[in-house]
Amino acid sequence: MRYSFIGAGRLGSAIMEALVKKGTCLPDEIGCTSLLDGTAPGVSNHLRVRFFESTAGLLDESDTVVLAIKPQQLASLDPSAAEKTRGNLVISVLAGTPLDRLGEAFPGARNIVRTMPNTPARIGAGITAFCARDTLEPGDQRQVDDLLSAMGASVAVTEKDMDAVTAVSGSGPAYVFEFVAALRNAGCEAGLDRDVAYSLALETVLGSVRLLARLEEDPETLRDEVASPNGTTVAALDQLEKAGFREIINKAVLAAKNRSIELSQG
């Protein structure tokens, strides 16, 4: 099998679906098993990937192992996994789990890659930061690139940056969702119907982000193009500045980073 998934929950199943839909793999080149949640049989039926009743059985036919369980489940992994992953490439999507801890669980792996995807990966629109324990050989680099490209964009970082990555892009979708919710609620306060306010907020965010991604200009330049002197946008931006909008974002990201550090040390 090209990819063997330990864990077939929301993220694991989304990655498998992306691999199949993109044509990166045939369904029978992917195998999966569950630990406790029992999701793998349903994923197997839906995607026609191979289902294994046990981790040991899965690993007997594996070369590249994708670890897609919950971080707290790492300690309860089948003890045979340490030996059965000898010589394998292990790719982890476990949040807050450093390479040294993964190395303890898979001491014989030929290489270990730590990744930090985000939830838009479920529709192939995410961005995943990754770092490897050792320099990736060309074949392993292709395995990693193909897996990550199925989820969207990717960027290589050093492991010391992973806590900041978690705070910016890992948690970042929640900040965007909260902003859309706040803009919707503000529209309601201004007198709009809730459904109308939500449509306006959502499409404005979607369109603005698309414009930002397409143009080779920084966000401040585009912001200033909207803000006519003494106009409505300037009045709104003045309120955001007075409320310390950027400082609030700074504090939020640092709080998430610090919590990521705490979890990785736990």
N, C-alpha and C positions, 0 to 999 in steps of 0.2 A: 504494500500500500504506500501511496505517496505521502499521505498525512494520516496520523492516527490520533484521534481526539479522546483524551481522558476528560470527560465532562461534556455534556450535550445540552446545557442550559441555554439561556437566552443568547448570550454572546457566542458560545461555542456553536450553537445551531445556526446563528446568523452568519458566522464565518464559513461554515460548511455550505450553506445555501449560496453564499456569494461565490465560493470556489466553483460550484457546479454551474450556476447561472452564467458566470463569466467564461466558462469553458476551460478554466485552468486545469481541472481534473475531471475525469469520468467518475460517476458516482461510486463505482466499485473500486476506485483507487483511494477511497476515503473510508476509514473505519472509526467507530465510536463506541464508547461504553459510558455508563453512568456510575456514580458512586452510591448516592442515597436517594436522589430525587426521581429516579426511574424515567428520565426523559428520553434516553437514547432509543428505545424501541419506536416511539412515535416519530422521532427525527428520521430514523432509518426507513420507516414506512413512507414518510413524506418525500424524502430526497432520494430514496433507493441507495443510500450508502450502506456499508456493511455494519451490522450490529454484533457486538461481542458481549457476552454475559459477564465477563470478568476482565479486570485490568490485565491480569496475567495472560489471558488468551489474546487480547489485543496486542500486547507488547511482543508476543511471539512472532508477529508478522509485521513489525514496525521498523522503520528507519528514522523517520522524522515524527517526533511526538509533540503534539500541541496540548499543553496543560491548561485546561479551561474550567477548572473547578473553583470553588470559593477558597480564598486564601487560608481560612481556618481548617479546610479539609486536607491540606497538605500533610499534616501530621498523621492523618488516618489513612493515608495511601497504602495500598497493598505493599507489605514489606519486600515482596519479590521485585517490585519496580526498580529498586536500586540496582539489582543485578541485571534485570531484563532490559534496561536502557543502556547497558554498557555498549559503547561504540555508536550510540544514537545521537542525533541532533535533537535537543529539547528546546521548544519555543514556549515560553510562559506568557499568559495574559493575566496573571495574578497581580492584582493591585497591591502595592506596598510590600512586595516580597523580593528582597535583594538577591543578587547573584550568588552571594556566599551561602545564603540559606538554601537556594535552589541547588547549589553544588553539594550541599550536605545530603539532600534527598536523592540526587542523581550523580553520585561520585564518579561513575564510569562513563558518563556522557562525553562524546567527542567534543561537543561545544554546547553552550547554553546561551539562549537569547532571551533577554527580558524585554517585554513590550508594554506600552501603555496606550491602548486604543481608547476611543471614546464612543459614545452611543450612536452617533451617526454612521458608524461602521455597519450598523444593522441594515442600512440601505446603500452601502458602498460609497458613502459620502463622508467618511470619518478621516481623521488623521491619527497616525500611530507613531509615537516615538519609540525607538528601540536602541538597545545596547547589547553587545555580546561579551561574554567572558573572555574569549580569545578572538584573534583575527579570523574572520570567516573565510573558509576556502571557497573558491569560485562556485562549486556545486551547491554548497550550503547557502551561499549568498543568494543564489537563484531561488532556492527553496523559500528563504525568508522573503525575498522581494515578491515572489508570486503570491505568497500567503497574504502579505500586507497590502499589496495592490488590489486584492479582491475586496479589501475593506475601505479603500480610498487612497489617500496620500500617505507618505511615511517620511520620517526624518531620523537620521542617526544622531544620537547624543551620547555623552558620557554618563555613566551611572550617577555621578554626583548631581546631574541635572534632573534626574527622574522625579524628585519630589516637587520641583518647580513645574515640570511638565504636567504632573498630576494636578497641580493647582490651577494651571492655565487651561490646558486642553482636556484633561481627564474630567475635571469638574466643570469646565467651561460651558458645556451645553446647558447645565442647570441655570447658570447665570443668564444665558440668553432666553431660556424659557421663562425665567422670573421677570426679565425685562418686558417680554411680550405680554405677560400677565399684568404687569404694572401699567403698561401703556393701554391695554384693554380697559382696565379698571378706571384709569384716568379719563378715558373716552366716555365711559358711563357717567362719571362725575360731571363731565362737561355736557351731558344731556343726550348722548347717543344710545340707541338700542344696543344691548349687550352683544348680539350677533354681529351687528354692523361694526361696533367698536373692535371686536375681535378680528374680523376680516380686514379692517383697515390696518390694525397693528401688525398682524401676521404678514400681509402682503407688502407692507412698508419695509419690514425687516428683511424679508426675502429679496425684494427688489434692490434695496440699498446694499446688501451684502454682495449680490451679483454684480452690481455696478462697481463696487469697490474692488472685487476680484478681477474684473475685466479691464479696468483702467490702471495705468501705471502712475498712480498718484497716491499720496498718503492720505489717511482718513481725515487729518486736519484740513487739508486742502479742499476736499469734497465737502466737509462740514461748512467751511467758510463760503463755498459757492451757494449753499442754501441760505446762509444767514445774511440777508440784506441789512444794511445799516438802519438801526431804529425800527426794525421789523419785528414780526411775530416770533421768528426763530431766535433772534437775539434776546428777546424777552425771556424765552424759555431757557436758553443756554445760560443766561445770567442766574436764573434760579438754580440750575444744576451746579453751577460754580459756587454759589453761595452755600449750597448744601454739602459741598465737598464731594461731588460725585466721583471724581477720579481718586480721591483719597479713600473713599469707601471701597472702591474696587481694589485699590492697593491692599487695604486691610483684609478684605475678603480673600484675596489670593495668598497673602502671607499666612492667614489663619489656616487655609487649606494645606499649604506647604508644611507648616509646623505640625499639623495633624498627620500628614503623610510620613513625616520623619518619626513621629511617635509610634505610628503603626508598624513601620519598618523595623523599629528597634524592639518591638514587643515580641 
